Amino acid sequence: MTIGTGIIAGISVSHSDAAVEDIEAACAESQRVAVESLLDRPGISEAFVLQTCNRAEAYVVAEDETTAQEALEDHLGDIGAEAGRELGHETSLRHLMRVACGLESLVLGEDQILGQVRDAYEDARAAGGIGPTLDDALLKALHVGERARSETAINEGVVSLGSAAVRLAKSERDIDGGTALVVGAGEMATLTAQALADEVGRVLVANRTIPHAEHVVNELEVDGSAIGLDAVPAAAADADIVITATGSSDHVLDHEDLTEIGEALVIDLAQPRDVAPVADDINGVEVRDLDTLQSVTDRTREQRREAAEAVEAMIDEEFDHLISQYKRKRADQVIAAMYEGAERVKARELRTAISKLEAETDDDVTEAEREVIEAMADALVGQLLSAPTESLREAAENDDWSTINTALQLFGSSLQPEPADIPSIPGGPDDIPEEMRQQMPAHVLEQLGPEDAD
């Protein structure tokens, strides 16, 4: 029997709190490699890792929060603590649902993240990182993510300036299978490149720091290349659409850069503008800026904010269901393990009793006599375990995890000694060893009587 006894802890390094460099540094070679590395750490029984261009998150299951957080801190390495957000057990469960629903994304309600969570789940499963605790959490996150998109308008319309720019480009140019040039490698440029990847055959990403541009290109599911800013004029001449989105305080494209590119549509998403105003006067070059796009995205953002409120309520509902599911499973597993151990002891004692009867009477016990003895043993087991069973169910309902976890230690099948190894207590409760007493739940000690309890 597999019993999920641990707690989940997580850490999130995302666009909300960290720079692109921090996210890059927090990413391992692959999600699967990261999971395998976490599983190699002492005390970690399950692990899940999600790595995208905007986030690097890791979750582990351990017997206690200290062990879990130490493993996650080692996983992050030299990244500053301020770049990551630590997540406790219940916070991790809720955060995973929010991520799957797109509430934690740069673009509210974006669809891509749901597939990324599903892929990360498969990677972790292949690496042996998914056990009973994370399995319930991740399947619930995927379920609520699908509900959010099918039951609300969280993913409808154009919400990012990048998406709006691509839609505008499609309305004015035939870019299907063409080449697009994105100037910049920040958040807006990344979203723009991702939106273009679904429409064109090739995406060029230009940036002052080429490794940052390479990071954006590597996340795209389309042919692409990273180039420096000095290569922009030549690349623009070959591109069907140019979209700029840098954080530069100066113009990135001036009159000279655009004079020789021929007919072109240039969409400037930057504030202040990347494209010099004189570019509007160049024959064949059409420039669109933020004013053209802002009204479209504002309307969609408001629609998604309203849908987000419905998704938050949905998450609250599904979170309560998940916690109740954990409670039921935890209590049922402990109760099953307790009865399994009792059945082994009962079977052993029945064999001993029947052997003694047959030895003393020098005759075999009849089938009818055997049934009477077994019925009495069943009744004793049922009556003796009735009160603990009720206590465990009440503990689950009341979030009394201390009692549940103590019961797991006492009755968990993986820790239960074989019948031959079960020590007998020669006397009554007074002879129970002190170390055994310290592990017993309070309600069990109370049942021993005031003179027996410490």
Number of C-alpha atoms within 10 A of each C-alpha: 9 11 18 20 21 22 18 25 27 29 23 25 29 25 19 15 14 19 15 19 10 21 24 18 15 23 22 17 8 13 25 24 15 22 29 19 15 26 21 11 16 11 17 19 22 28 30 31 28 25 23 17 19 18 22 24 24 27 26 32 29 22 16 15 18 11 17 26 22 11 25 22 17 12 20 22 11 11 18 11 12 10 20 23 16 19 19 19 16 13 13 21 23 20 19 23 29 20 18 29 31 25 20 20 20 16 19 19 31 21 19 12 19 22 13 15 23 17 14 22 25 17 22 24 18 13 20 17 25 23 17 15 20 23 16 16 21 21 14 21 28 21 16 23 28 15 15 24 20 11 12 17 19 27 22 16 16 21 23 23 22 27 22 20 25 24 17 15 21 14 10 10 13 13 19 13 13 15 23 27 28 28 31 31 30 18 19 22 27 25 20 26 30 21 19 29 22 15 20 19 16 21 26 24 31 28 23 15 14 16 14 19 25 19 17 24 24 14 14 19 12 18 14 21 16 24 20 16 18 12 12 23 17 13 21 26 19 17 20 22 26 23 31 27 27 27 19 13 11 13 14 19 20 16 15 13 18 25 17 15 18 14 16 20 20 24 26 25 28 21 13 15 21 25 27 18 13 10 19 16 12 17 13 14 17 14 19 18 19 16 10 14 20 15 10 16 18 14 13 18 20 12 17 22 16 13 21 22 13 16 27 16 11 17 23 13 12 18 20 12 13 18 16 15 12 18 21 15 16 22 25 17 22 27 23 17 24 21 18 16 19 19 15 13 16 18 14 13 14 16 10 11 13 16 13 12 13 13 12 9 9 9 9 13 15 10 9 9 12 14 12 12 15 15 12 12 17 15 12 13 16 14 11 12 16 11 12 17 19 12 18 21 19 15 17 21 14 10 13 14 17 13 20 25 19 17 21 24 17 19 22 24 21 12 11 17 13 11 15 8 8 10 8 7 11 9 8 9 15 13 10 14 10 10 8 9 16 12 14 15 18 14 12 14 17 13 10 13 10 9 9 15 14 9
